[in-house]
Amino acid sequence: MDEHDTTTGERDELARLVDAARNGERGAFDELVRRTYVDTYTLALRLTGHEEDARDVVQEAYLRAWKGLRRFRGDSQFSTWLYRITANTAFTQVQKRRRQRTTPLEEVAEPVDPRFEASPELMAESGAGLTVLAEAVDRLPDGLREVLVLKDVYGLSHEAISEETGISVSAAKVRLHRGRKRLRDLLYEADRGRAEHAV
């Protein structure tokens, strides 16, 4: 059996488990958790930057997935759907942590050049930037957002994205290019809006 057959077999098995879990079989969902836990935790840790937060995100993400499984239409792979739930949960966790955190006035850093927020890579390094980035990503069309998250957040290859989404490699590249361009436009618009509001 070649690699493609193995990947197809795994995808079919996940689909079978999803169908069983949607019919109320908790054991099938537990198996889905077992098969996807490492990837889910890795994504949560990458987005939050904190092990404790990542564990909370994973727990909440699987709880949301279990509750929302009946609404999962199967338009995308289960793993892709779970990535989005995990990413949304992580963004919520980061916002919650920022609200709870208090910083003494003398520890507040000097203002940074607002133009840095035109870079998603740099924005992801800061809590405030991550919030703005999350809002911009959420405004992307579904097809562009899915490919962008899989590539730039989770780091999947174009080939892996093709397998996950059922589109060709070339289509994945096109959507990624369009998604990145649209994201940068949205971030630029958000940056201008904040600058005008501050005047």
Buried (B, 14 or more C-beta within 10 A) or exposed (E): EEEEEEBEEEBEEBEEBBEBBBEEEEEBBBBBBEBBEEBBBBBBBBBBBBEEBBBBBBEBBBEBBBEEBEEBEEEBBBBBBBBBBBBBBBBEBBBEBEEEEEEEEEEEEEEEEEEBBBBBEBBBEBEEBBBBBBEBBEEBEEBBBBBBBBBBBBEBEBEBBBBBBEBEBEBBBBBBEBBBEBBBEBBBEBBEEEEEEEE
